[in-house]
Amino acid sequence: MDRAIAEKILSAANECSRKIDESVGLLRKMGHNNEELATYGKYAGKVMSGIFQNITAPIYEEHPDLAPDWYRQMNEKRPTRRTKE
């Protein structure tokens, strides 16, 4: 993926995740019951996870310089996969 496009997609993905996270906080502030908040939070988490796993992380893998420090450090500690020859 072209780097300029990757930067734009990362920006959009991060904005989506931020807004979803804010919406969970908004429900919490408004005093919604625990069951409703738990259900909403569960699905909001699934959406944010999907954004990260399917959009953000693949871009970080292709363009490591766009990845935040915590992501690069996490990957330095991750064991490498061995492939069969």
N, C-alpha and C positions, 0 to 999 in steps of 0.2 A: 504494500500500500504506500502510496506517495506520502511523504512526511507531512506536507501541508494539510492534506486531507486527514491524516491521522490526528494531527493537532486539533483540527476542528471537531472531529468525532469525539475525541477525549474531552474536549470542553463541553460538548453537549451531554455526554454520558455523565460527567461529573455534576453538571447542573441538574440533571434528572435525579440523580441519587441524592443530591443535597435537598432538593424540593421534597422528595419522598420522605427523607429523614425529618425535615421540618414539619411535615404533615402529621407524623407520629407524635412529635412534641406538642403540636397544636391540640390534638385529641386529648393528650395527657393533661395539658393546661386547662382545657374546657371541662375536665372532670368526668369524662366518659367512663362508664363502668368497666371493671377489669376484664370482663369477658369480651366486650366489644373491642377494647383496646388491644387485648391479646390476639384476637382474630385479625384485626387490621394490621397489627405489628408483624404477625406471622407472614401475611401475604406481601406486605411492604418489604420485608426482609428477603422474600423469595425474588421479588422484582429486582431489588438492589443486587442480590447475589447473581442473578442472571445477567445483569448489566456488566458486573465485574468479570464474571467467568467467560462470557461470550463476546464482549466488546473490549473492555479495558485491558484485561490481562493479555489477550492476543496482541494488542497494539504494543504493550510494554515489551513483549517478547520480541517483536519485530523491530522495535525502536527503543532499546534499553535506555537511551539517553533521555527519553520522555518519562521514564518511570521515576516515581519518588524514591528517596533514599531507603525508606522502610521496605519497599518492594525489592529493590536490588539486594539489600542485606538479607532478606528472607530467602531469596533465590541462591545467594552464595552459600547458605547453610544447608540447602536442600541437596540430598544426594543425587548424583547424576544417574540417569537410566542407562543400563547396559543393553546394548542391542545384540541380537544373535548374528553371528557372522556366517 
